[in-house]
């Protein structure tokens, strides 16, 4: 699959940016890259399957300065930090609900939703048997069960594919607006 990208005003933008001081150029580029990545992050939040909302709230955006410029990363799920509405919080990774069930604060399952899973066997770990809800009375407990697998739901991939052109154009528009603001004496 090939993707053709066309951006209006890119040559003029490059010439103008090269004429600016390095610090100002870096600030404009960081904002432009963030503006473009925000388009993709918003689309991913729109496309993500909703059950508890944890997966949607774990989608976040990060800009990283590099030697050659600025890189933006849109990521989902985390094992390092707990995120709520895209921001790091201090809530525990897992807690017990009032019903005694374990609830995870992190969408650790993001990879499985994006790429799906193959059929696999689930075995007992600490208990002697698994309870199978809705099983017949003669065999409600098992040492292992077969999981049928899960179909892939590539919301991140689809967000990048659907909004890639719009994200690039938004980045260019942001930079042009900032430069025009400088030329008019604004911030």
N, C-alpha and C positions, 0 to 999 in steps of 0.2 A: 504494500500500500504506500503510495506517495502522497505528500501533501504539498501544495503550492501556496506559498505565502507572498502576498504583495502588501507593501506598506507605503502609504502616501507620505511624501515629505522627508524620507529618511536621509537622502543625500544632503539636503540643506541642514538638517538637524546635526549630522555628523560634523559638518564644517563649522557650524556655530558652537557646538560643544568643544571642539578642539581649540577655539579661540578664547575660551573662558579659563579662569584660574582653576587649578587642579581641585582644590577643596570644594569650590562651588560646583564644578562639573560632577564630582563624586556625589554631592548631596542631591543634585538633580537626577542623576542616574539611579541612586538608591530609591528615591521617591517614585521614579518612573517604573522601575522593575517591580516595586511593591504594588503600584497601582495595577499593573498588568497581571500580577499573580493574584491579586484580590478578585479579579474577574473569574479566574479559574476556581479559586476557593469558594466563591459564592455559588458557582454552578455545581461544584461537588456537594455543597450543603443542600442544594435543591434536589440533586439526584440520589442522595444517600437513602437507603431504605430505613424507614423509621419503625422502631419498636419501643425502645426505652428513651431514645434521644442521646444516649451516651456517644454513639458513633458520630453523630452530627456535631455534637459539641466538642469532640476531640479533633476536628479538622482545624488546623492552624497554619499560619504563614510565618516564615522567618526569612529575613534578608541577611546575607552574609557577604561582607567585603572580601574580595579576592585580589590577587596581584593584577589580574587583567580587567577587573571591574567589580560588578556586584552580581551575586547569584541569589535568586529567590527560591525557596523550597515550600511547597504546599504538602503537608503530611497529615496523616490521620492515625489515631491510636497512639499509645505510648506505654512503655514499661518504666520509663525513667521518672516522669513527672505525672501528676494527676491534673487533668485539664477539665475545666468546666466553662463552656461558652468561649472556647479558644484561649482561655487564660489559665495560668498555673494556679492551683489552689493548694491548701494544706490539709485537705480531707484525706483520710486514710485510704490506702489502696483497696482494701476490702473490709467490709463490716457486716455484722449480722443485722438483719431486719427484725421487726417485732415478731414476725412469724418464725424466726429461727433460721431463715435461709440466708446464704451468703450472697451479698451484692457487691459487685466490683465497680469501682469508680472510674476505671480506665477501660477504654474500648480495646482490649487486648486481641479481640477477634477480628479486627479490621482486615487483616490479610486474608482470612478465611472468607469474608464477605466479598472482597475484591476478586479473588482468584478461585473460590470454591474449594471443595474438599472431595477427595475420593472416598468411596465406601471403606469403612474401617471398623475394626473391632474395639469396643470399649470394655476394658477389664476393671475389676474391682481393685482398689488400692489398699485402703485401710479397713474397709468393712468386709464382712464375709460374703455379702451378696448385694446385688443391685436390685432396687425396686423398680418394677416396670409398671407405670401407671396404665390403667385400663386393661391389664392382662387378666386372663381367666383365673379363677380362684385356685385352680390346681397348680399353677406355675407363676406366681407373682414375683418370685425372687430368682435371680440368675447370677452366675459368676461372671458372665460376659454377655454382651449384646452386640449385634451388628448394626452399625449406623449406616444408613443408605447413602451418605454423602450429601453435599449441598451444592446447588447450582451456583456458578459464578455470577456476581452482580458487579461488573467493573465500573462503578460510579466514578472513581478517580480518573481512570483511563478515558471514559466517555466525556468527563468534564474538560479534560485537556484537549481532546479531539474536537469537541463541539465549540469550545470557546477560545481555542488557541489563536486564531486570527483576530478575534475581538480583543484578546488580552494584549497582543502585540500592538494593535492600533491604539489601545488605551494608554499603553506605556509611551508611545510616540506623542500622543495628544497631551499627556501630562507634561512631558518635557518641553513641548512647544509652548504650552500655557505658561510654564515657569519662566522660560526664556523671554516670552513676550511681556510678562510681568516685570522682569528685570529691565527690559528696554523702556518700559513706561515709568520706571522709577519706583516700582513696588517691591515687595519682598520676594 
